[in-house]
Amino acid sequence: MVQPIDNLSVFEHFGLLVVKNFLDAELCRKIRAEVRSTNDRELAEVYANKEGQYVVDETVRKTQQTQVSNATESLVKNRLMTLKPRLERHFYLSSTVCEGVNFLHYKQGGFYCPHQDNINAETDAPTLLKQRQISIIIFLNGESEASYPDCYGGGALVFYGLLKDPALAHVSVPLKGETGLLVAFPSHLFHEVESVTYGERFTIVSWFLQ
């Protein structure tokens, strides 16, 4: 495993938008507690090209998607909408709406294989998948090499294709999660979540559409 890169400016150099403390630590703590306490959860699905539908496939993605209160969901979505002008300037795009916010809970052994959030080349793909322009991940807790309360091990967010040389497209560049950190990137960029080795990894994901 490649050691995660701590210097977030590296990812800014590659064109990603990185915002530290987008959500403050206390709000992250409250959302983690809400995610832990809810019984409204389900295994997260993936889009299966062959079947043309969403399915649960734990060989590709192993995590839980949880339903939080309308108030929490609206709070996060409103925060994201305040970021919309900055996202459009940064990525030279004109997005329309925020698709929504998903609250993900990775337990030990949870992961998500390399994938794209936008699969516009797949003609039978759902419209939403074709319209995604900007992907957003917000970390509700941080990655740690040692076992600390409310931290997790493994679970790095790994990007591919950041190096423009086609011969280096397979090279992975892992990012170490921090509480409250927001990372935004083009939805066509390949990325994955490495297996969580201990603890629980809490994130929020969202997309801005074309």
C-alpha positions in Angstrom: 0.0 0.0 0.0 1.3 3.5 -0.9 1.5 5.8 2.1 -1.2 8.5 2.0 0.1 12.0 1.2 -0.4 14.5 4.1 0.4 17.7 2.1 -3.0 18.7 0.7 -1.3 21.3 -1.5 -0.2 18.4 -3.7 -3.8 17.7 -4.6 -4.5 21.4 -5.3 -1.5 21.3 -7.7 -3.3 18.5 -9.5 -6.4 20.7 -9.9 -8.6 19.3 -7.1 -10.4 21.7 -4.7 -9.5 21.1 -1.1 -11.2 22.9 1.8 -10.0 22.3 5.3 -12.6 22.5 8.1 -15.5 22.9 5.7 -17.6 21.4 8.5 -16.4 22.1 12.0 -15.3 19.3 14.4 -18.4 19.6 16.6 -20.8 19.4 13.7 -18.9 16.4 12.4 -19.2 14.7 15.8 -23.0 15.3 15.9 -23.5 13.9 12.4 -21.3 10.8 13.2 -23.5 10.2 16.3 -26.6 10.5 14.2 -25.3 8.1 11.6 -24.4 5.6 14.3 -27.8 5.8 16.0 -30.1 5.5 13.0 -31.7 2.3 12.1 -32.5 3.6 8.6 -29.6 2.2 6.7 -28.9 0.0 3.7 -26.1 -1.5 1.8 -24.8 1.0 -0.8 -25.4 0.0 -4.4 -23.4 0.3 -7.6 -24.4 0.8 -11.2 -24.1 -2.5 -13.1 -23.4 -1.8 -16.7 -24.4 -5.2 -17.9 -27.7 -5.2 -16.1 -28.3 -1.4 -16.6 -29.5 -1.0 -13.0 -28.3 -0.4 -9.5 -27.4 -3.5 -7.5 -25.6 -4.5 -4.3 -22.3 -6.0 -5.1 -20.0 -6.3 -2.1 -17.1 -7.5 -4.3 -17.1 -3.9 -5.7 -18.4 -1.8 -2.9 -18.9 -2.6 0.8 -20.4 0.2 2.8 -23.6 1.4 4.3 -25.7 4.3 3.2 -27.6 5.9 6.1 -30.6 8.2 6.3 -30.3 11.1 8.6 -32.8 13.7 9.6 -34.2 16.2 7.1 -32.6 19.0 9.2 -29.1 17.5 9.0 -29.5 16.8 5.3 -30.7 20.3 4.5 -27.9 21.8 6.6 -25.2 20.0 4.7 -26.8 20.7 1.3 -27.2 24.4 2.1 -23.5 24.5 3.1 -22.6 22.9 -0.3 -24.7 25.4 -2.2 -22.7 28.3 -0.7 -19.7 26.6 -2.3 -21.2 26.4 -5.7 -19.8 29.7 -7.1 -16.3 28.7 -5.9 -16.6 25.2 -7.5 -17.7 26.7 -10.8 -14.8 29.2 -10.9 -12.3 26.5 -9.9 -13.4 23.9 -12.4 -14.4 26.4 -15.2 -17.9 24.8 -15.2 -21.4 26.0 -15.0 -23.3 23.5 -12.8 -27.0 23.5 -12.2 -28.1 21.7 -9.1 -26.7 19.6 -6.3 -27.8 16.0 -6.8 -28.2 15.4 -3.1 -26.1 14.3 -0.1 -25.4 10.7 0.9 -24.1 9.8 4.3 -21.7 6.7 4.2 -20.6 4.5 7.0 -17.6 2.3 6.3 -16.9 -0.3 9.0 -13.8 -2.5 9.2 -13.4 -4.3 5.9 -15.4 -1.7 4.0 -14.1 -0.4 0.7 -15.0 0.8 -2.8 -13.1 -0.4 -5.9 -11.7 2.1 -8.5 -14.6 3.8 -10.3 -15.9 6.9 -11.9 -18.9 8.9 -10.8 -19.7 10.0 -14.3 -20.0 7.3 -16.9 -21.2 9.4 -19.8 -19.7 6.9 -22.3 -22.3 4.3 -21.2 -25.3 5.2 -23.4 -27.7 3.2 -21.3 -26.6 4.7 -18.0 -29.1 6.7 -15.9 -29.3 10.4 -16.8 -27.9 11.5 -13.4 -24.7 9.5 -13.9 -24.2 11.2 -17.2 -24.9 14.7 -15.8 -22.4 14.6 -12.9 -19.7 17.1 -13.3 -18.2 17.7 -9.9 -17.8 15.0 -7.1 -17.6 16.0 -3.5 -16.4 14.1 -0.5 -16.6 15.4 3.1 -14.7 13.6 5.8 -16.6 13.4 9.1 -13.6 11.8 10.9 -9.9 11.4 10.2 -7.5 8.6 9.2 -4.9 7.6 11.8 -2.0 5.2 11.8 -2.7 4.4 15.5 -6.0 3.4 17.0 -7.6 6.5 18.5 -11.3 7.1 19.3 -13.4 8.3 16.4 -10.5 7.7 13.9 -10.1 4.9 11.4 -7.2 3.0 9.8 -6.8 2.3 6.1 -9.7 3.7 4.1 -7.6 6.2 2.1 -9.2 8.0 -0.8 -7.1 7.1 -3.7 -7.0 8.9 -7.1 -5.8 7.7 -10.5 -5.0 9.7 -13.6 -3.8 12.8 -11.8 -0.5 12.5 -13.6 -1.1 13.7 -17.1 1.4 11.3 -18.8 -0.8 8.4 -20.2 1.9 5.9 -19.3 1.3 6.9 -15.6 -2.5 6.7 -15.6 -2.3 3.7 -13.4 -0.3 5.5 -10.7 -2.3 5.9 -7.5 -2.2 9.0 -5.3 -3.8 8.5 -1.9 -5.2 11.3 0.3 -5.4 11.0 4.0 -8.8 12.0 5.4 -9.2 14.7 8.1 -12.2 15.7 10.2 -14.2 18.3 8.3 -12.1 18.2 5.1 -13.9 18.6 1.8 -12.4 17.4 -1.5 -13.9 18.2 -4.8 -12.8 16.8 -8.2 -14.1 16.1 -11.7 -16.6 13.3 -11.7 -14.8 11.4 -14.5 -11.7 11.0 -12.4 -11.1 7.4 -11.3 -10.9 7.0 -7.5 -11.4 4.4 -4.8 -11.6 3.9 -1.1 -9.1 1.4 0.3 -10.2 -1.2 2.8 -10.8 0.1 6.3 -8.4 -1.8 8.6 -9.9 -0.7 12.0 -12.5 1.8 13.3 -15.3 3.4 11.3 -15.0 5.8 8.4 -17.7 8.4 8.1 -18.1 10.5 4.9 -20.6 12.6 3.0 -20.7 12.4 -0.8 -22.5 14.6 -3.2 -22.3 15.8 -6.9 -23.0 18.9 -8.8 -24.8 18.3 -12.1 -24.4 19.7 -15.6 
